[in-house]
Amino acid sequence: MVAEIAKKGKKKGTDPKDFKNCVIFIAEKYYPWQEETLKVLADIGFDEQFEIKAKAADVLKGMDSLKSKFKDVMKFQSFVIQEVKEEESLIPLNLDIPFD
C-alpha cells in the first residue's frame, strides 16, 4: 500500500521519502455483513483441494440481510475464497480476527 501511495505521489511530484509516519488501523471484529458471509462460506464448505463446493454468489444473492452491501459482499467472499485456496486451510473462515 505504501508503494502504491509512493507511485501516486511520484505522479504529483511528491517524493516518497517525504513520508515521515504511518497510521495503521486494526479492527477488533468483522462487520456484521462480513461475519454473515463467513458463516455462509463455512456452511457451504470446501473440498480436499480447497475449492468451494457450491456457488456462494447464488446463496448470498438470496439473502435479504446482505442486499444493501451486496457489492462489498461479493468482493469479500471472493477474497476469502482466494485466501482459503492460497493458504490451503480453512483458517480464513474463522470469525475471530487472526491477530492480537
C-alpha positions in Angstrom: 0.0 0.0 0.0 2.8 2.4 0.8 4.3 1.5 -2.6 1.0 2.5 -4.2 1.0 5.8 -2.4 4.6 6.4 -3.4 3.7 5.7 -7.1 0.8 8.1 -6.9 3.0 10.6 -5.1 5.6 10.5 -7.9 3.0 11.5 -10.4 2.1 14.5 -8.4 5.7 15.5 -7.7 5.8 14.2 -4.1 8.9 12.3 -3.1 8.0 9.0 -1.2 11.0 9.8 1.1 8.9 12.7 2.4 6.6 10.3 4.3 7.6 10.6 7.9 4.9 8.5 9.6 2.3 5.9 9.1 -1.0 5.2 10.7 -2.4 1.6 10.8 -6.0 0.9 11.8 -6.8 -2.5 13.2 -10.3 -3.8 13.5 -11.3 -5.7 16.6 -14.0 -7.7 14.8 -15.6 -8.1 11.4 -18.6 -6.1 10.3 -21.9 -8.0 10.6 -22.2 -8.5 6.9 -18.7 -10.0 6.8 -19.5 -12.3 9.7 -22.6 -13.5 7.9 -20.6 -14.0 4.7 -18.0 -16.1 6.5 -20.7 -18.2 8.1 -22.3 -18.9 4.7 -19.0 -19.8 3.2 -18.3 -22.2 6.2 -21.8 -23.7 5.8 -21.3 -24.3 2.0 -17.9 -25.9 2.7 -14.8 -26.7 0.7 -13.4 -29.9 -0.7 -10.0 -31.5 -0.2 -8.4 -29.2 -2.8 -9.9 -26.2 -1.0 -12.4 -25.5 -3.8 -15.8 -24.2 -2.7 -18.5 -27.0 -3.0 -21.3 -24.7 -4.3 -21.6 -21.3 -5.9 -21.5 -18.9 -3.0 -22.8 -16.0 -5.0 -26.2 -17.7 -5.6 -26.6 -18.3 -1.9 -25.5 -14.8 -0.8 -27.7 -13.2 -3.5 -30.8 -14.7 -2.0 -30.1 -13.3 1.5 -32.2 -10.1 2.2 -29.9 -9.1 5.1 -27.0 -8.7 2.6 -28.7 -6.9 -0.2 -27.7 -3.4 0.8 -24.0 -4.4 0.9 -24.1 -6.9 -2.0 -21.2 -5.4 -4.0 -19.0 -5.4 -0.9 -20.2 -8.9 0.0 -19.1 -10.2 -3.5 -15.7 -8.7 -3.2 -15.2 -10.0 0.3 -16.4 -13.6 -0.5 -14.1 -13.6 -3.5 -11.2 -12.5 -1.3 -11.9 -15.1 1.4 -12.3 -18.0 -1.2 -8.9 -16.9 -2.7 -7.3 -16.9 0.8 -8.6 -20.4 1.5 -7.1 -21.6 -1.7 -3.7 -19.9 -1.2 -3.3 -20.9 2.4 -4.8 -24.4 1.8 -6.5 -24.0 5.1 -9.9 -23.1 6.4 -8.4 -20.5 8.8 -9.6 -17.5 6.8 -13.2 -18.6 7.7 -12.6 -18.1 11.4 -14.8 -15.4 12.9 -12.0 -14.4 15.3 -9.6 -11.8 13.9 -6.3 -13.6 13.3 -4.1 -11.3 15.4 -3.9 -9.9 18.9 
